[in-house]
Amino acid sequence: MNDQLIIFDTTLRDGEQSPGASMTRDEKLRIARQLERMKVDVIEAGFAAASNGDFESVKAVAEAIKDSTICSLARANENDIRRAGEAIRPASSGRIHTFIATSPIHMEKKLRMTPDQVVEHAVRAIRWASEYTDDIEFSAEDAGRSEIDFLCRIFEAVINAGARTINVPDTVGYNVPEQFAATIRTLIERVPNADKVVWSVHCHNDLGLAVANSLAAVQAGARQVECTVNGLGERAGNASLEEIVMAVRTRQDIFRCDTQIDTSQIVPASKLVSGITGFPVQPNKAIVGANAFAHESGIHQDGVLKHRETYEIMRAEDVGWVANKLVLGKHSGRNAFRSRLQELGVDIASEELLNHAFARFKELADKKHEIFDEDLQALMNDESSEPKEHFRLLSSSFHSETGEAPCARLTLLVGGAEASSESSGSGPVDAAFKAIEAVARSGTQLLLYSVNAITTGTDAQGEVTVRLSRDGRIVNGQGADTDIIVASAKAYLNALNKIQGGSEKMNPQI
């Protein structure tokens, strides 16, 4: 029998550290429910000590999720551990994940601690965590650049103190597969009590090797992989959950383990995370990219028509790819609307919110007769931030004519009061943004503007992502509409709302 490979998803914690990928509590709950539906073993819901908002998000996920272990990250200090312990207390199965740096450069330059002090802090953290749960994970930050003798020493100590999972992170994406596999193999062989724990890896993608390093570690004996949906994460991202899962599932002749992941939920998870964070998936991305199962070459098409496995090593439907399915139309009723949202993992908190969302659905159905799942996801991504909006678009008028400067006239609701503005620009979108800024005077810098069609056809909704920066804080805003200029204005206002209501967070990296 093959071993189980534990999938530890950190989309809600490490994935959220991508610039602009911050998620609201409700958005985290939607993603967590999809991860549970996908049968993810461990969901790292956040870093509870970072802010009150993060604490409440972790606690909310712990209360809502029953079939996955809920984990909170914590630095190796008492405050972090106790905040994490309180946040996961409601969970059916809870884990505390504590870490401290172990590489010479981190210990000397960042921590300003001796190796003896680092070991002492690590052991003490495990003992604090044991007051809340028996499921304790320890990570040696920057293990990929740490000395093997010191790793053996600290891992032996924390295992003796009660750690049940030992994570070996390649924090800065420095390792290569053969070297990383040798490190894992050496640790398992040399740590005296190695057989008492699950060995885990957490690889970053700075050199494009996160998945390769993770898989090499699995072949060397690791039985937990920390990863994210779409490879989301700080800098170049993390190991991609979908690539790890499907590599192991597809190559059972190579791997002596398998996951319990329901692979048919991979593409829905990918689309949900992409929609909420505003990070589009590149078309040629493995498994979840739009072209992942497309065949343009005549030779390839001929081969697939004759026998699928000539050019396809897995089936598109096995990972959740299905043709766009018409699910609702303008004559659909409220119950059908509610049922389809529930099937998509969207929970409506109150009848008032359902009524508001249903009214917007009817407005969309008048503009776009064929309503697909992707349209509903985009609508609910917009809806999730409605109650907390400081800025809202009430009405708009745009004019663009050859030889004339495009202009925009907008009426906004700002903190409950109406404000109107008019501006010209190099294009209608530029004019709309300038009109908004004439009212908001936000002092932000526009870092990114992108448009994607949600579905096919000329009546498809355009989904716009706007990335703004102010005082070192970066946020993404999303907006969707059949009119891309309106969608652009919505996205800009959504980003301003996040800037307006957001709080600073600490972002520990492992």
LINKAUR-V844668 format. One record per residue. PSI is psi in whole degrees, -180 to 180 (none if undefined). OMEGA is omega in radians with two decimals (* if undefined). D_CENTER is the distance of its C-alpha to the mean C-alpha in whole Angstrom. Layout:
PSI&OMEGA&D_CENTER, PSI&OMEGA&D_CENTER
This chain:
144&3.09&32, 151&3.02&29, 162&2.99&27, 132&3.00&24, 116&-3.10&21, 129&3.08&18, 116&-3.14&15, 107&-3.09&13, 126&-3.13&9, 28&3.10&7, -40&-3.07&4, -13&-3.14&5, -70&-3.11&8, -38&3.10&8, -36&-3.12&4, -14&3.12&6, -7&3.01&9, 134&-3.13&9, 119&3.12&12, -2&-3.05&11, 13&-3.13&8, 140&-3.09&9, 149&3.04&9, 169&3.10&12, -46&-3.12&13, -37&3.10&13, -41&3.09&10, -38&3.12&9, -41&3.12&12, -44&3.13&11, -41&-3.14&8, -40&3.12&10, -37&3.09&13, -38&3.09&11, -39&3.08&11, -43&3.10&14, -33&3.13&15, -6&3.12&14, 39&3.01&16, 137&-3.07&14, -49&-3.07&16, 129&3.08&14, 114&3.05&11, 105&-2.94&11, -14&3.13&10, -170&-3.14&11, 93&-2.91&14, -32&-3.09&17, -7&-3.04&19, -40&-3.11&17, 166&3.07&19, -36&3.10&20, -43&3.11&17, -41&3.11&15, -48&-3.11&17, -35&3.11&18, -46&3.12&14, -44&-3.13&14, -42&-3.14&18, -42&3.09&17, -41&3.12&14, -36&3.13&17, -34&-3.00&20, -31&-3.00&18, 130&-3.08&17, -26&-2.99&20, -5&3.09&19, 152&3.02&17, 133&-3.14&17, 129&-3.01&15, 145&2.98&15, 139&3.09&15, 149&3.12&16, 135&2.99&19, 166&-3.06&21, 60&3.02&25, 161&-2.97&26, -42&-3.12&28, -49&-3.14&26, -45&-3.11&22, -44&-3.08&23, -36&3.06&25, -42&3.10&22, -44&-3.13&20, -41&3.12&23, -37&-3.10&23, -38&-3.09&20, -1&-3.07&20, -38&-3.12&23, -9&-3.01&23, 143&3.00&21, -36&3.07&23, 115&-3.06&21, 150&3.13&20, 142&2.96&19, 131&-3.10&20, 104&-3.09&18, 153&-3.06&20, 158&2.98&21, 149&-3.09&23, 145&-3.08&24, -6&3.13&27, 151&3.14&28, -42&-3.09&31, -37&3.13&29, -43&-3.12&27, -40&-3.08&30, -48&-2.98&32, -35&-3.07&30, -55&-3.08&28, -31&-3.03&29, 48&3.13&32, 155&2.99&33, 161&3.07&35, -39&3.12&34, -41&3.14&36, -37&3.13&34, -45&3.11&31, -43&-3.14&32, -45&3.12&33, -41&-3.12&30, -46&-3.13&28, -42&-3.14&31, -38&3.12&31, -41&3.12&27, -40&-3.12&28, -39&3.05&31, -45&-3.11&29, -33&-3.11&26, -13&3.06&29, -16&-3.08&30, -31&-3.06&27, 155&3.03&26, -14&-3.09&27, 93&-3.07&24, 131&3.08&23, 139&3.09&21, 133&3.09&22, 138&3.04&21, 98&-3.10&23, 136&-3.11&21, 35&3.10&22, -29&-3.12&24, -19&3.09&24, 19&-3.14&26, 159&3.11&28, 134&-3.02&32, -37&-3.14&32, -41&-3.14&35, -38&3.07&33, -44&3.11&30, -42&-3.12&32, -50&-3.07&34, -35&3.12&31, -41&3.10&29, -42&-3.10&33, -44&-3.09&33, -30&3.05&30, -44&3.10&30, -30&-3.13&34, -16&3.08&32, 3&3.09&30, 138&-3.12&27, -16&3.06&26, 132&3.11&23, 119&-3.10&23, 133&-3.12&20, 93&-3.07&21, 140&2.91&19, 77&-2.90&19, -37&-3.07&18, 14&3.07&19, 38&-3.00&19, -24&-3.00&23, 164&3.02&24, 157&-2.93&25, -50&-3.08&25, -43&3.13&28, -44&-3.09&28, -41&3.08&25, -40&3.13&27, -38&3.10&30, -47&-3.14&28, -45&-3.13&27, -43&-3.14&30, -43&3.14&32, -44&-3.14&30, -36&-3.13&31, -35&-2.97&34, -29&-3.14&35, 122&-2.99&34, -37&-3.08&36, 33&-3.06&34, -29&-3.08&31, -6&-3.12&32, -4&-3.05&31, 165&2.96&27, 130&3.11&24, 131&-3.00&23, 158&3.06&20, 151&-3.12&18, 102&-2.98&15, 135&3.06&16, 162&-2.87&14, 28&-3.05&15, -33&3.08&18, 14&-3.14&20, 22&-3.02&18, 13&-3.05&19, -47&3.14&16, -44&3.14&17, -43&3.11&20, -41&3.13&21, -45&-3.13&19, -36&3.07&21, -39&3.12&24, -38&3.09&23, -43&3.10&23, -25&3.13&26, -3&3.06&28, -6&3.07&27, 141&-3.12&23, 16&2.92&22, 136&3.06&19, 129&3.08&16, 126&-2.97&13, 176&-3.13&10, 154&3.04&6, 132&-3.12&6, 10&-3.11&8, 20&-3.10&8, 145&3.10&6, 173&-3.11&7, 149&-3.11&11, -119&-3.10&14, 2&3.04&13, -174&-3.10&10, 178&3.00&10, 137&-3.07&12, 123&-3.13&11, -48&-3.04&11, -34&3.14&13, -39&3.08&15, -52&-3.06&16, -47&-3.06&16, -29&3.05&18, -46&3.14&20, -41&-3.12&21, -40&-3.08&22, -35&-3.09&24, 59&3.10&26, -12&3.04&27, -15&-3.10&31, -42&-3.04&29, 136&3.13&27, 37&-3.13&28, 168&3.07&25, 163&3.14&23, 168&3.04&20, 15&-3.08&20, 136&2.97&17, 99&-2.99&18, -19&3.12&17, -13&3.13&18, 4&-3.09&15, -51&-3.12&13, -44&3.04&13, -39&3.10&13, -42&3.13&9, -46&-3.12&9, -38&3.14&11, -48&-3.13&9, -41&3.12&5, -44&-3.12&8, -41&-3.09&10, -41&-3.08&8, -20&-3.08&7, 14&3.08&10, 101&-3.12&9, 151&3.11&12, 128&-3.14&12, 144&-3.05&15, -34&-3.11&18, 18&3.08&19, 135&3.12&16, 142&3.03&17, -54&-2.97&16, -2&3.09&14, 151&-3.09&16, -28&-3.12&19, 7&-3.02&21, -30&-3.13&20, 23&3.13&23, 146&-3.13&25, 108&-3.13&29, -38&-3.10&31, 134&3.12&33, -38&3.13&37, -43&3.12&37, -43&3.14&34, -44&3.14&34, -43&-3.14&38, -43&-3.12&36, -40&3.11&34, -36&-3.14&36, -41&3.12&38, 115&-3.00&36, -41&-3.01&32, -1&3.06&32, -35&-3.14&34, 3&3.11&31, 121&-3.11&28, -6&3.04&27, 161&-3.10&25, 138&-3.13&25, -40&-3.11&22, -21&3.14&23, -23&3.12&22, 8&3.02&18, 8&3.09&18, 123&3.04&20, 160&3.09&22, 147&3.08&24, 126&-3.05&23, 124&3.08&25, 116&-3.05&27, -31&-3.06&26, 158&3.08&28, -173&-3.03&30, -19&3.14&32, 0&-3.14&35, 145&-3.10&32, 175&-3.08&32, -40&-3.11&30, -40&3.10&30, -39&3.11&29, -48&-3.14&26, -44&-3.11&25, -41&-3.12&25, -37&3.08&23, -41&3.12&20, -39&3.08&21, -30&3.12&20, 1&3.11&17, 18&3.14&16, 117&3.11&16, 132&3.11&19, 123&-2.99&21, -28&-3.07&22, 163&3.08&26, -33&3.13&28, -45&3.12&28, -38&3.09&25, -45&3.14&26, -41&-3.14&29, -45&3.13&27, -39&-3.13&24, -38&3.10&27, -41&3.12&29, -35&3.06&26, -43&3.14&26, -40&3.08&30, -43&3.13&30, -40&-3.11&27, -29&3.08&30, -30&3.13&33, -32&-2.98&31, 108&-2.96&29, -29&-3.14&31, 113&-3.09&29, 116&-3.11&26, 169&3.12&23, -40&-3.12&20, -36&3.09&18, -41&3.14&20, -40&3.11&19, -44&-3.13&16, -41&3.12&16, -43&-3.11&19, -27&3.02&17, -41&3.05&14, -44&-3.03&17, -32&-3.01&19, -26&-3.11&16, 0&-3.06&18, -50&-3.01&21, -22&-3.05&23, 14&-3.06&22, 133&2.98&23, -37&3.09&25, 136&3.06&26, 141&3.11&26, 121&3.11&28, -46&3.13&31, 159&-3.10&33, 153&3.05&33, 130&-3.09&35, 144&3.12&35, 128&3.11&38, 125&-3.08&38, 141&3.13&41, 128&3.13&42, -6&3.13&44, 149&3.10&43, 125&3.09&40, 147&3.12&37, 159&3.13&37, 137&3.01&35, 123&-3.06&36, 145&2.93&33, 123&-3.08&34, 154&2.93&31, 116&-3.07&31, 108&-3.13&30, 31&3.11&30, -8&-3.13&32, 144&3.14&35, 143&3.07&35, 134&3.14&35, 152&-3.10&36, 151&3.10&36, 140&-3.14&37, 156&3.02&36, 166&-3.12&37, -178&-3.14&35, -17&3.08&35, 172&-3.10&33, -33&3.11&32, -45&3.09&28, -41&3.12&30, -40&3.13&32, -43&3.14&30, -40&3.13&28, -37&3.09&31, -39&3.10&32, -45&-3.09&29, -27&3.10&30, -28&3.10&33, -47&-3.00&33, -37&-3.08&29, 55&-2.97&31, -23&-3.09&27, 21&-3.13&28, 162&3.05&24, 131&3.12&24, 117&-3.11&22, -29&-3.05&20, 140&2.99&19, 122&3.14&20, 150&3.14&19, 135&3.06&20, 142&3.03&19, 131&-3.10&21, -43&3.09&19, -171&-3.13&22, 166&3.07&25, 157&-3.11&28, -17&3.10&30, 12&3.14&29, 149&3.01&25, 142&2.96&23, 132&3.09&22, 119&-3.05&18, 137&3.02&18, 130&3.09&16, 129&3.10&17, 123&-3.13&16, 152&3.12&19, 139&3.02&20, 126&3.10&22, 40&3.09&24, -5&3.13&21, 133&-3.09&18, 132&3.11&16, 154&3.00&14, 141&2.99&13, 144&3.14&15, 148&3.05&15, 146&-3.14&18, 140&3.10&20, 157&3.05&24, -18&3.02&26, 115&-3.02&28, -22&3.08&25, -42&3.06&27, -43&3.10&26, -38&3.13&23, -44&3.11&23, -42&3.11&25, -43&-3.12&22, -43&3.14&19, -44&3.13&21, -37&3.09&22, -41&3.10&19, -40&3.10&18, -37&3.10&21, -38&3.12&20, -40&3.07&17, -42&-3.09&19, -43&-3.02&22, 1&-3.03&21, 162&3.06&18, 153&3.14&19, 147&-3.14&18, 151&2.97&16, 142&-3.13&17, 79&3.08&15, 146&-3.06&16, 131&3.07&15, none&*&16
